[in-house]
Amino acid sequence: RSRSRSQGRARRRASSSTESSRGSSVDSRSVSSHSASPDGEDTDSLDDTPENALTKDRRTVFISQLVMRADEKDLKKYFRKVGCKVREIIMLRDKRTGRHKGIAYIELGRLEDVPKAVEVSGQPPDFQRFPILIKASEAEKNHVVSTSQTTLTASMMDSNIPKSVTPLVGTDGKPIEAQKVYLGNLDPRVSREQLYQVFCKFGLLEKVTLQMDPSTGTSRGFGFLSFRDPKDANLAIQTMSGQLLAGRPLKTGWANQGATVPGVEVKTSTEFPEDATARIQSAHLVLAKFAGTNIAAGTKNSMARVLGNSAGVPPLAMQKPVETQQQDATIVVGADNPTKSVLVHNMFNKDEEGEPGWEEDIRLDFVEECTKWGKITDIKVMSKEEGGKIYATFESISQAQTCASNLAGRWFDKRQLRVEFVAGIP
């Protein structure tokens, strides 16, 4: 971590003198490519055989959430550490400014490298503090199955459901995809099928993915759900948070994962479907059946708490204790009265930071990550206080809202971020 921060500071000191030359070097091109040099030092060699040409798409992974100072050399070095051979790196750049857009395509050297690359998705690499997202191409998903996860699709459970579902269309006419739902603290006995039977009651559930331990073949205790509609996903999150399944309280929230189809916008929601109460009751009936198999022991009373005493209670009036709402990191505190300023918790642990200038590193990383949602006019890193707190003020309330909704509940360096609106920076 210390080495990567030193490199980051050196790169930032040099960025002001190289920015103009970087822009002129790409001219009007929208991508930059880093491929093998004649001596083979830049990337790993791979013969241009017909077989390799046919597998190129399957060997290519998509990277997103890169900070602006990241470059091809950082990516090449990191993926080699992961154990992958790198054939070519293409960073997508803005035609006008020449700066990359935070996304890249990497052609790996071997098909067996793809699961290794995807395995580190959602983790912060050594060249930046924010996690990156890594996705295999659609062709790769059809041919290589990672031993670290197992997926159940809706069509596997119900033959009447088509394998491919048409995505929803937003008000602007563009297709949208619901952000995936994170499930945590799962008992190893809970199967994909059982999760599907419960959560499909909240709406069209396209996939259930469980993360598995490749050495034992057992569940690692967490997984992800893919709903078609963000409202259905939100209902599942709010209803099942803290509910007992196999004696364990479930952890639910919005996952930090990108779109599965290029060009589709990932959406979350704070709304519920109109028939939310009926859907909650259907899920309760399934849990009641599981109680007889010792899978849902202790769930009935907690589910009744969510439903309330009256079937007519709207979803927004779910009877959840105040302390549970405060612990739910996916809920932005003060969202009903937003301001231009936000307070983000758990961005760092001051007791683990020792390198001189670490506060400035964190400030710059935060600015680089969050300016994609708006212009930051003021920022303060509370380096002397507990809780890893950063205050930030945006140019408008809508920009602050976008930042808050994207950061709340997100996992960062093994810490879950919490966000609240505040009157200003102290």
C-alpha distance (Angstrom), angle and dihedral (degrees) to the residues before:
residue distance angle dihedral
R1 . . .
S2 3.83 . .
R3 3.81 92.0 .
S4 3.80 92.7 50.1
R5 3.81 92.0 49.8
S6 3.82 91.9 49.8
Q7 3.77 89.6 50.6
G8 3.81 89.4 47.3
R9 3.82 92.6 53.4
A10 3.80 91.8 47.1
R11 3.78 90.3 49.3
R12 3.81 91.7 49.6
R13 3.83 91.6 49.9
A14 3.79 89.2 53.5
S15 3.80 95.7 42.2
S16 3.79 95.2 80.0
S17 3.82 91.8 58.2
T18 3.79 95.8 43.1
E19 3.82 101.5 40.7
S20 3.80 94.4 89.8
S21 3.79 93.9 46.6
R22 3.80 90.4 47.1
G23 3.79 90.6 55.0
S24 3.81 93.3 48.4
S25 3.79 93.3 46.8
V26 3.79 93.5 62.1
D27 3.81 93.7 40.7
S28 3.80 106.7 175.8
R29 3.79 96.9 -19.1
S30 3.79 117.8 121.3
V31 3.81 96.5 -155.1
S32 3.78 137.4 42.4
S33 3.76 121.1 -150.8
H34 3.80 128.0 -153.1
S35 3.80 108.9 -167.9
A36 3.77 139.8 157.3
S37 3.79 119.5 -53.7
P38 3.84 122.3 -142.4
D39 3.79 91.7 -98.4
G40 3.81 91.5 48.6
E41 3.81 94.9 -124.6
D42 3.81 99.3 120.2
T43 3.79 98.9 55.4
D44 3.78 137.7 3.5
S45 3.77 115.3 -85.3
L46 3.79 121.3 -113.2
D47 3.77 125.8 177.3
D48 3.81 114.6 -115.4
T49 3.79 93.5 -126.3
P50 3.82 123.2 153.0
E51 3.81 88.9 -110.0
N52 3.81 92.5 55.3
A53 3.80 90.8 46.5
L54 3.80 90.1 54.7
T55 3.81 92.6 51.7
K56 3.81 96.7 45.3
D57 3.81 94.6 101.7
R58 3.79 91.6 47.2
R59 3.82 90.9 50.2
T60 3.82 93.5 51.1
V61 3.81 121.4 95.3
F62 3.81 129.2 -168.4
I63 3.82 119.1 -129.2
S64 3.80 125.0 -162.7
Q65 3.83 140.1 171.0
L66 3.79 94.2 49.6
V67 3.80 115.2 159.7
M68 3.79 117.0 -121.4
R69 3.80 96.1 -105.9
A70 3.82 93.4 55.2
D71 3.79 114.8 106.7
E72 3.80 141.7 179.9
K73 3.79 93.4 -85.7
D74 3.80 91.2 55.8
L75 3.81 91.2 51.7
K76 3.79 94.2 45.5
K77 3.81 92.8 49.8
Y78 3.81 93.7 45.8
F79 3.80 96.7 49.2
R80 3.78 91.3 47.3
K81 3.81 87.6 55.6
V82 3.80 88.6 52.2
G83 3.80 87.9 56.5
C84 3.81 100.2 -102.8
K85 3.77 129.0 131.5
V86 3.81 111.1 -131.1
R87 3.79 119.2 -143.4
E88 3.82 102.8 171.8
I89 3.81 139.2 -12.6
I90 3.80 122.7 -151.1
M91 3.80 118.3 -173.5
L92 3.80 116.2 -165.3
R93 3.80 110.0 -129.5
D94 3.77 137.4 -169.0
K95 3.81 109.7 -103.2
R96 3.78 92.9 -142.2
T97 3.81 103.0 44.0
G98 3.79 101.4 23.2
R99 3.81 90.9 -133.6
H100 3.77 117.4 131.6
K101 3.80 119.4 -109.8
G102 3.81 97.0 -129.2
I103 3.81 93.3 -96.4
A104 3.80 134.6 95.5
Y105 3.79 144.4 171.0
I106 3.80 119.6 -131.0
E107 3.78 122.1 -164.9
L108 3.80 106.7 -151.3
G109 3.78 123.7 -151.6
R110 3.79 99.7 -124.6
L111 3.79 137.8 26.7
E112 3.80 89.9 -124.8
D113 3.83 88.7 60.9
V114 3.81 92.4 66.6
P115 3.86 97.6 73.8
K116 3.82 88.9 46.4
A117 3.80 90.6 54.9
V118 3.81 95.2 44.6
E119 3.81 90.1 48.4
V120 3.83 91.4 69.0
S121 3.81 94.3 50.0
G122 3.79 111.6 128.4
Q123 3.80 93.3 27.2
P124 3.83 126.0 110.3
P125 3.83 110.4 -112.0
D126 3.80 122.2 -139.3
F127 3.82 93.5 -98.7
Q128 3.84 98.8 57.1
R129 3.80 139.4 24.3
F130 3.81 97.7 -131.3
P131 3.84 119.2 80.2
I132 3.79 118.4 -109.1
L133 3.80 125.1 -139.6
I134 3.79 120.5 -131.0
K135 3.80 125.5 -168.7
A136 3.76 131.6 179.4
S137 3.77 118.5 -131.3
E138 3.81 118.8 -96.1
A139 3.80 89.5 -108.0
E140 3.78 90.0 54.5
K141 3.79 91.6 52.1
N142 3.78 89.2 57.5
H143 3.79 94.4 53.5
V144 3.82 110.8 29.4
V145 3.79 124.4 49.7
S146 3.79 115.9 -165.9
T147 3.79 114.4 -128.3
S148 3.81 88.7 -140.8
Q149 3.80 96.4 70.0
T150 3.79 141.4 32.4
T151 3.80 123.7 -154.9
L152 3.79 131.9 -156.8
T153 3.81 118.1 -164.4
A154 3.79 128.5 -155.1
S155 3.81 91.7 -117.1
M156 3.81 89.3 57.4
M157 3.81 89.8 58.2
D158 3.80 98.1 37.9
S159 3.79 121.8 27.5
N160 3.82 89.7 -159.9
I161 3.79 91.0 67.0
P162 3.83 112.8 84.7
K163 3.79 118.5 -122.5
S164 3.80 90.6 -125.1
V165 3.82 119.4 45.5
T166 3.79 121.8 -162.7
P167 3.83 108.9 -115.4
L168 3.79 122.1 -120.0
V169 3.79 119.5 -99.1
G170 3.79 121.5 -130.7
T171 3.81 127.8 -138.1
D172 3.80 89.2 -91.4
G173 3.80 91.0 57.2
K174 3.81 94.3 -109.3
P175 3.83 121.8 126.6
I176 3.81 116.0 -105.1
E177 3.79 134.5 -162.0
A178 3.79 126.8 -156.5
Q179 3.78 114.3 -114.1
K180 3.80 110.0 -110.2
V181 3.80 119.8 -99.1
Y182 3.80 118.7 -123.0
L183 3.81 119.0 -139.3
G184 3.79 119.8 -166.5
N185 3.81 141.2 174.3
L186 3.81 91.9 37.8
D187 3.78 119.5 168.3
P188 3.84 110.7 -119.0
R189 3.81 88.7 -123.4
V190 3.81 92.1 64.4
S191 3.81 110.2 99.0
R192 3.79 133.0 -155.2
E193 3.80 89.7 -110.3
Q194 3.79 92.8 54.8
L195 3.79 91.8 48.5
Y196 3.78 90.1 49.6
Q197 3.81 92.8 50.6
V198 3.82 90.7 54.6
F199 3.79 102.2 38.8
C200 3.81 98.3 40.2
K201 3.83 86.1 71.3
F202 3.81 89.1 71.8
G203 3.82 93.9 59.6
L204 3.80 143.7 -63.2
L205 3.80 103.6 -20.9
E206 3.79 109.8 -166.2
K207 3.82 101.4 -178.9
V208 3.80 143.0 9.7
T209 3.80 115.2 -161.6
L210 3.81 124.0 -172.2
Q211 3.79 121.2 -166.4
M212 3.80 109.3 -130.6
D213 3.78 135.2 -160.8
P214 3.83 103.4 -119.1
S215 3.81 92.3 -153.7
T216 3.82 96.3 53.8
G217 3.80 103.0 20.5
T218 3.82 90.6 -131.5
S219 3.79 129.5 124.3
R220 3.80 116.9 -86.5
G221 3.81 89.7 -145.7
F222 3.78 101.8 -101.9
G223 3.77 140.3 74.1
F224 3.79 146.8 156.0
L225 3.81 136.6 -107.8
S226 3.81 125.4 -150.5
F227 3.81 113.6 -152.8
R228 3.80 123.7 -178.0
D229 3.82 95.1 -138.7
P230 3.86 123.2 47.8
K231 3.82 89.8 -145.2
D232 3.81 90.6 59.0
A233 3.79 90.3 48.1
N234 3.81 91.4 50.9
L235 3.80 91.1 50.6
A236 3.81 90.2 52.7
I237 3.81 91.6 48.8
Q238 3.79 95.7 48.7
T239 3.82 95.4 41.4
M240 3.80 99.7 45.8
S241 3.80 100.1 39.2
G242 3.80 107.1 120.7
Q243 3.82 94.3 0.2
L244 3.79 115.0 141.3
L245 3.78 117.8 -111.3
A246 3.80 116.3 174.4
G247 3.79 87.8 -12.6
R248 3.81 95.3 -54.7
P249 3.83 126.6 106.6
L250 3.80 109.1 -120.4
K251 3.79 121.5 -123.6
T252 3.80 112.8 -146.0
G253 3.78 134.2 176.7
W254 3.78 146.3 126.7
A255 3.78 111.1 -61.3
N256 3.78 122.8 -130.8
Q257 3.81 98.4 -121.5
G258 3.78 134.2 122.6
A259 3.78 132.8 -128.1
T260 3.80 119.4 -62.0
V261 3.81 91.7 -146.6
P262 3.83 122.0 52.3
G263 3.81 113.6 -115.2
V264 3.81 94.7 23.7
E265 3.81 117.3 117.2
V266 3.80 117.6 -131.2
K267 3.81 113.3 -133.1
T268 3.80 137.0 -171.1
S269 3.80 124.1 -165.9
T270 3.77 141.1 -152.9
E271 3.82 92.4 -161.4
F272 3.81 132.6 88.9
P273 3.83 131.8 -140.6
E274 3.81 115.8 -97.3
D275 3.82 94.3 -110.4
A276 3.81 93.6 47.1
T277 3.81 95.0 132.3
A278 3.82 92.6 54.9
R279 3.80 90.7 49.0
I280 3.80 91.9 51.2
Q281 3.79 90.0 51.3
S282 3.83 90.8 50.9
A283 3.79 90.5 52.6
H284 3.81 89.3 49.0
L285 3.81 90.8 55.3
V286 3.81 90.6 53.7
L287 3.80 91.2 49.6
A288 3.80 89.6 49.3
K289 3.82 89.2 56.6
F290 3.80 90.7 49.7
A291 3.80 89.5 54.1
G292 3.78 88.5 73.7
T293 3.81 90.4 58.4
N294 3.81 93.2 48.1
I295 3.79 90.0 -113.8
A296 3.80 96.4 110.9
A297 3.78 101.1 31.9
G298 3.78 110.2 162.7
T299 3.78 94.4 11.0
K300 3.78 101.0 110.1
N301 3.79 98.4 71.2
S302 3.78 94.4 43.2
M303 3.79 91.0 49.9
A304 3.79 90.7 50.4
R305 3.79 87.7 55.2
V306 3.79 89.4 59.3
L307 3.77 93.6 46.7
G308 3.78 93.0 48.3
N309 3.78 125.7 -150.9
S310 3.79 95.6 -65.0
A311 3.78 128.9 57.3
G312 3.79 87.4 -144.6
V313 3.82 94.6 62.6
P314 3.82 107.1 118.7
P315 3.83 118.5 -123.6
L316 3.82 92.0 -109.6
A317 3.80 88.9 62.7
M318 3.80 95.0 57.4
Q319 3.79 108.2 154.9
K320 3.80 99.9 -119.0
P321 3.80 122.5 148.5
V322 3.79 116.0 -104.9
E323 3.78 92.4 -120.5
T324 3.82 91.2 57.8
Q325 3.79 90.6 54.8
Q326 3.80 90.7 50.8
Q327 3.79 91.2 52.5
D328 3.80 93.8 50.4
A329 3.79 102.0 98.2
T330 3.80 92.9 -167.6
I331 3.82 90.6 68.7
V332 3.81 114.7 84.1
V333 3.80 108.8 -136.8
G334 3.80 111.1 -126.7
A335 3.80 93.7 16.5
D336 3.81 89.9 141.7
N337 3.82 89.6 60.9
P338 3.82 106.4 31.7
T339 3.81 125.2 -174.0
K340 3.79 136.2 -173.1
S341 3.82 91.2 -98.0
V342 3.80 129.3 72.3
L343 3.79 133.8 -172.6
V344 3.81 115.0 -147.0
H345 3.83 118.0 -161.6
N346 3.84 129.3 -156.7
M347 3.81 96.9 24.2
F348 3.82 90.5 135.2
N349 3.80 144.8 -7.6
K350 3.80 109.6 -120.8
D351 3.81 91.2 -158.6
E352 3.81 90.2 61.9
E353 3.81 94.3 48.4
G354 3.78 116.7 87.6
E355 3.78 109.2 142.5
P356 3.82 115.8 106.1
G357 3.78 111.8 -102.7
W358 3.80 96.1 20.9
E359 3.81 91.3 134.5
E360 3.81 90.8 60.0
D361 3.82 90.8 47.4
I362 3.79 90.6 54.4
R363 3.81 92.2 45.7
L364 3.81 92.5 51.9
D365 3.82 92.4 45.4
F366 3.79 90.3 51.4
V367 3.80 92.6 48.7
E368 3.80 92.6 48.0
E369 3.79 91.7 50.5
C370 3.80 99.0 42.2
T371 3.80 102.7 40.3
K372 3.79 86.9 78.0
W373 3.83 85.8 75.1
G374 3.80 97.7 44.2
K375 3.80 148.3 -44.6
I376 3.81 114.5 -58.7
T377 3.80 111.3 -145.1
D378 3.82 97.9 -179.7
I379 3.80 136.9 9.8
K380 3.80 136.0 178.8
V381 3.82 129.3 -170.8
M382 3.82 110.9 -150.8
S383 3.80 93.8 -145.8
K384 3.82 95.2 161.4
E385 3.81 96.3 52.6
E386 3.80 133.2 75.1
G387 3.78 120.8 -109.7
G388 3.81 102.1 53.2
K389 3.82 93.0 -100.8
I390 3.81 127.3 -175.7
Y391 3.81 124.1 -178.6
A392 3.80 118.4 -155.6
T393 3.80 133.0 178.1
F394 3.81 121.3 -157.2
E395 3.78 131.2 -157.7
S396 3.80 92.1 -110.7
I397 3.80 140.3 16.2
S398 3.81 92.1 -116.3
Q399 3.81 90.6 56.8
A400 3.80 90.8 50.5
Q401 3.81 90.0 49.2
T402 3.80 91.9 52.3
C403 3.80 91.4 50.0
A404 3.80 92.4 47.2
S405 3.81 94.4 49.6
N406 3.81 91.7 49.4
L407 3.81 96.3 47.4
A408 3.82 101.7 38.8
G409 3.79 110.7 104.7
R410 3.80 93.3 2.7
W411 3.81 116.9 140.1
F412 3.79 115.1 -124.6
D413 3.81 122.3 -179.6
K414 3.84 90.7 -24.2
R415 3.82 92.1 -48.3
Q416 3.81 125.1 105.9
L417 3.79 113.2 -132.4
R418 3.81 121.4 -129.7
V419 3.79 121.8 -163.4
E420 3.80 133.7 -164.0
F421 3.79 135.3 173.4
V422 3.82 114.7 -115.7
A423 3.79 135.2 -173.9
G424 3.80 93.0 -113.9
I425 3.79 146.5 -50.7
P426 3.83 114.3 -57.2
